[in-house]
Amino acid sequence: MTYKNDTSICPLCQQSNRCDVKASTGCWCLNTQVPQALLAKIPAHLKGVSCVCNACIARYQRQQSLK
């Protein structure tokens, strides 16, 4: 699998992460806790490059609530 090295792309699903951390008002990602299990799935070369998207976080939380 080829991964894009782009700060606007989620490192897990390769979709837009809608991060706007450089905005003067900040971004949703600054106030969101990303589960460690998701962080562990990020390929090494993409760690610290871009944010996990809100959709991946929500999907993970739904899956956890079904357990």
Secondary structure, 3 states (H helix, E strand, C coil): CCCCCCCCECCCCCCECCCCCCCCCCCHHHHCCCCHHHHCCCCHHHCCCCCCCHHHHHHHHHHHHCC
